[in-house]
């Protein structure tokens, strides 16, 4: 997901995407611990995607706070 796609989503959709990314991170860590992880770079992608979603959520929250 790129940032432009995320900016078009509602905060609820972003929170749902964040929850999915956190679950994916957990599953990837579990696979790495058990030696079943095939693509280690996927951990980095999931972590950065979660950070990207959090950044957009914080931007939206700041914009909403300044608008009031």
N, C-alpha and C positions, 0 to 999 in steps of 0.2 A: 504494500500500500504506500502510495506517496502522500505527501502532506496535503496536496490540493484535493485529493479524494476525501481525506479525513476532515478537512475544513467544511465540506459540504454535508457532513453527517450531523445529526443532532447529538446533544450530550448523552442521551440515553443509549444511542447506538454506539457511541464511543466507549461508554462504560462496558457495554456488552462485548465489544471488540477487545477491550483491555482484559476482561475476565477470560476470554478465550485464549488470548496470548499468554496470560499467566498460567493457565492450565497446560498449554503447549510447552512452556518453559519447564514446568514441573515434570511432565512426561519425558522431555528430552534429558533432564538431569537424571531421572530414574533410569533411562536407557543407558546413559553414560556410566552410571554407577554399576550397572549389571553387565556392561560390556556389549550391549546390543546396539549401540548407536553407530549408524553407518555414515552419517554425514554430520561431522562435528561443527561445520560452519553454520548449520541450521540453528544452533544455540545462539550464536552471535546475532543472526538475523531476527530471531524471536525477541531477544533482549532489546535490540535497537528499535524494533517495531513497537514494543510496549512503551519505550521511552518517547517515541514519536507521538503515540496516542496521548500519553500524559501531558506532553508539551501542548498539544492542541487543546486538550481539556482545560489546562491552566490559562491559555490564551483566551478561550471563550469565557471562563470565569472572570478574568480580569476585565474583559470587554463589557460583560454584564454589570460588574460592580461600578465601572466608570460611567456607565449609561444611567445609573440611578441617581 
